[in-house]
Amino acid sequence: MTRTKAAVLSMSAVVLLCAPAGRAAAQDMPPMPKPGPAHEILKADAGTWDAKVETMSPAGTTTSTGVETSTVGCGGLCLITDFKGEMMPGMMFEGHGTTAYDSAKKKYIGSWTDSMSQGLMVSESTWDPAAKTMTATMEAPDMTGAIVKMKAVTEHKDPNTRVFTMFNPDGTPGMRITYTRKK
């Protein structure tokens, strides 16, 4: 018997021996996750949105614009967000985020990174259906690299308008973005 033929026979034996074990392991796995009622919030944010950005500081408030494009991905289990625009007049800005629902924590879990970040921001959010408000706690490195904790609130005014307010660590508003769905 040639070496090639022996190798093919050995590989065939391995495949045949492992196949039943693979089928049994697959049968023992929990069912694949499917979108549920908690994912409807993610679907509501999908689309293209014009953004009016207000950045607050002791020197005053600056206003700029941007566009957010959000799509539902991963079989309906997550929201993928891309933002492009200006953070302050004349300063180009882009960011990318993901949001998913963690059924064990009963919270929305998110990540965000952008062109002004030193790293990845992570968040945990809860949805208040009566107020149509998502409240998040966020942790991220600031522009110096120090880890800071912040809060953000997103008010869903109607299906085509939402207002995101991010608060500084001292509790004062630092940024407000008013999103209007593009028609």
C-alpha positions in Angstrom: 0.0 0.0 0.0 1.3 3.4 -0.9 1.8 6.2 1.7 -0.8 8.3 0.1 -3.4 5.5 0.1 -2.6 4.7 3.7 -3.0 8.4 4.7 -6.4 8.6 2.9 -7.6 5.4 4.7 -6.4 6.8 8.1 -8.2 10.1 7.5 -11.3 8.2 6.5 -11.2 6.2 9.7 -10.8 9.3 11.8 -13.8 11.0 10.1 -16.0 7.9 10.6 -15.0 7.5 14.2 -15.6 11.2 15.0 -18.8 11.7 13.1 -21.1 10.0 15.6 -19.5 11.9 18.5 -20.0 15.1 16.6 -23.7 14.4 16.0 -24.2 13.6 19.7 -22.4 16.8 20.8 -24.6 18.8 18.4 -27.8 17.2 19.8 -26.7 18.1 23.3 -26.2 21.8 22.5 -28.8 24.3 23.7 -30.9 25.8 20.9 -29.4 28.7 18.9 -30.5 32.1 20.2 -33.3 33.8 18.3 -34.4 37.5 18.5 -37.2 38.1 21.0 -39.1 41.1 22.4 -35.9 42.7 23.8 -34.5 42.9 20.3 -37.3 45.0 19.0 -35.6 48.0 20.6 -32.5 47.3 18.4 -34.7 47.1 15.3 -36.3 50.4 16.1 -32.9 52.1 16.0 -31.9 50.6 12.6 -31.8 53.1 9.7 -30.0 56.2 8.7 -30.2 59.2 11.0 -29.2 62.9 10.7 -27.5 64.0 13.9 -27.3 67.4 15.5 -24.4 67.2 18.0 -24.2 69.7 20.9 -21.0 69.6 22.9 -21.1 71.3 26.3 -18.1 72.7 28.1 -17.4 75.6 30.6 -16.5 77.7 27.5 -20.0 77.2 26.1 -21.9 74.9 23.7 -20.7 74.0 20.2 -22.9 72.5 17.5 -22.0 70.2 14.7 -23.6 67.6 12.5 -23.2 64.0 11.5 -24.9 60.9 10.1 -25.5 57.6 11.9 -26.1 54.4 10.0 -27.3 51.5 12.0 -28.1 48.0 10.8 -29.4 44.9 12.6 -27.0 42.0 12.2 -26.0 38.6 13.6 -29.4 37.1 12.8 -31.3 39.9 14.4 -29.4 39.7 17.7 -27.3 42.9 17.5 -27.2 46.5 16.3 -24.2 47.7 14.4 -23.7 51.5 14.3 -21.4 53.7 12.3 -21.2 57.5 12.8 -19.5 60.0 10.6 -19.5 63.8 10.9 -17.9 66.5 13.0 -17.5 66.4 16.7 -16.7 70.1 16.9 -16.8 72.5 13.9 -14.0 71.5 11.5 -12.9 68.3 13.4 -13.9 65.2 11.5 -15.1 62.3 13.6 -16.1 58.7 13.1 -17.2 56.0 15.4 -18.3 52.4 15.4 -20.4 50.5 18.0 -22.3 47.3 18.6 -25.2 46.6 21.0 -26.7 43.3 21.9 -29.1 42.0 24.5 -27.7 39.9 27.3 -30.5 37.6 28.3 -28.6 36.4 31.5 -28.1 40.0 32.7 -31.4 41.2 31.3 -29.5 44.3 30.0 -28.2 45.7 26.7 -24.5 45.4 26.4 -22.6 47.7 24.1 -19.1 48.6 22.8 -18.0 51.8 21.1 -14.8 53.1 19.7 -14.1 56.3 17.7 -11.5 58.6 16.3 -11.1 60.5 19.6 -10.9 57.5 21.9 -7.9 55.9 23.6 -9.6 52.5 23.6 -13.0 50.7 23.8 -16.0 52.0 25.7 -18.2 49.3 27.2 -21.7 49.9 28.5 -24.7 48.2 30.2 -28.1 49.6 29.6 -31.7 49.1 30.8 -34.8 49.9 28.8 -37.8 51.6 30.5 -40.8 50.9 28.2 -43.1 53.3 30.0 -40.7 56.3 29.5 -39.3 54.9 26.2 -35.8 55.6 27.6 -32.6 53.6 27.6 -30.2 54.4 30.5 -26.6 53.3 30.3 -23.6 53.2 32.5 -20.4 53.4 30.5 -16.7 52.9 31.2 -14.0 54.0 28.9 -10.5 55.5 28.8 -10.7 59.3 28.5 -8.4 61.3 26.2 -5.5 60.9 28.7 -6.0 57.1 29.0 -7.5 57.2 32.5 -10.6 55.0 33.0 -13.8 57.1 33.6 -17.4 56.1 34.3 -20.2 58.0 32.8 -23.9 57.8 32.3 -26.0 58.2 29.1 -29.7 58.5 28.6 -31.5 58.0 25.2 -35.0 59.2 25.0 -37.1 57.8 22.2 -39.4 60.8 21.4 -41.2 59.0 18.6 -40.2 56.4 15.9 -38.2 59.1 14.0 -36.6 61.1 16.8 -34.4 60.2 19.7 -32.2 62.3 22.0 -29.0 60.9 23.4 -27.5 62.8 26.4 -24.1 61.8 27.7 -23.2 63.0 31.2 -19.7 63.9 32.4 -18.3 61.9 35.4 -19.5 64.8 37.6 -23.1 64.4 36.4 -23.3 67.5 34.2 -24.4 67.0 30.6 -21.3 66.8 28.3 -23.0 66.0 24.9 -26.4 65.9 23.5 -27.2 64.3 20.1 -30.6 64.8 18.5 -31.2 62.1 15.9 -33.8 62.5 13.2 -34.5 59.5 10.9 -33.7 60.3 7.2 -36.8 59.8 5.0 
